């Protein structure tokens, strides 16, 4: 585990699974938000990172022991939980690309036990669809557990009463008839008749005795709910009040929450010291550390029903308001609880303008905390709830709150991938329309560029970045011919002639906000220029280097250096000069606090290009194993898959077995599909066509091979989408095939 995860990853796992801290006791540094995982800068990276950390942890454990995962009441699981479980078990055998990862074994050492109530799950619902998805990659067995039969009920009573089945048969018949074999119902029914001394232990007879006729006359038409309600009416009022608060909070409640609510004497006066132990003693609550949980959902429902329907909205508001009074000192769990309570009542109550603004701010906080936990579906719910509370003139009356809510709404919709694209664009356009300053538009502009790029609209993404850069004082020519490129590359070579790591280390850190924003947008611009307009790269990297020399260096400056190396090799045809610049950039990145993210962003332009012109490709291949791990740890799926692609391609060039390459490539395609990373699909399809055609007899019978796109088809796609990076992959792959044959 230590060889596959960095120490920050170990800390994050310990935060999620506290007992891991006993295995790593010396690492007690608290986990904060990583500097390389900012909400805008690394879209969705934290969710991907946590997924991968969990994968590596389980794979490590499975290498020595067999694991059993038990998930109860899956009918209540949210979409995120179901998706994470399904994705993990569907891809657990594909989280490494070579034995060098140090993790071996597959999912044969894992057993998943899940239970759900089939009467609360739709056959075409999300849970069942994920079960069908799992069945494609692993064996799924369904076991139906119905109600207890009359015979089973009799055996249970015989065991409980320590009597032969022939003596309990008549009682079992009555009990089964009244409870329909429901285990919970049987338990509560027996408690009821014991409490009422209808079923009692006779000291004289030294056995349990009862009257069948009396038990048969008991009417329980409403089932277990009526039994529980009757039991509740016999409890002390102080205990009922505590149980009501617990039921309104949910299926479980922390003791600290009850104590926090008890600090507001105008809202609650709970006798916790006496009531909580009594609730546990009576079997209503179960205590696990600081958490009290209802022993069954029917108990929670019965307690909640004690709150009159017309009073429930006020009850939830009282809980939420009591917590909101202290939200500056609340932990994330209590902020989310307060938001949940207000969401249960906000649509049914008349709220003042001040209350609407206050609750909207609470929803924003809850959304941010959910984002940090990668609960994007929950975050979307909180953020949209906050937006719905804004008044009609909110951009004038509550500008800052509106700006944050709209930014978060667009961001979480984009990250989650299930959001409405039109709604995302509408939010971004509203920000750009109502923003009071240019600086207030920058976050929306970054997200807009990423949104366009994710949909393959590279030209629009580039134009958007160029427009922002123009407003930041950095303009670029509309038309770039070979003369401009050649002169710019020559100037860059002169600027970087004999440059060393030590010289760059002497420069100050870039602190100018305007120039930092310019560097950020130029770095983003080159991300799309690689695929759509490579001739722009040497121009932009030249500008980044000049700004760094004049105003100071930042992380994006190092990317500019690596991009400059790419330009010197690709456009200046000076391999050694470009290689020297690239090595300086690489060594500086190794000393940067953001080296994980920076390394990943060099997969295509440095490790997969300029570096391989000089260093042996055998050594480069091993580097891509390391880059794959680092990209997955950073949550950068796109560059992780690029690393796998280059790993496979280099294997082909150094003569690795075609079957092993084919298997690795198939895993890569499957993983890409499951992770919804479709941007690389055509580049991978090109390589797949290459490996298929290199097989004996395949080239001569290429027209008969099904399931692959031809090089001509892929080249046409590249032309239609103006994707020069794809065109490069297609040309290289086809050249290799034609050279061989």
Beta strands, then each sheet from edge to edge (+ up, - down):
strand 1: 67-71
strand 2: 110-114
strand 3: 199-202
strand 4: 207-210
strand 5: 252-254
strand 6: 285-288
strand 7: 291-294
sheet 1: 1+ 2+
sheet 2: 3+ 4-
sheet 3: 5+ 7- 6+
end
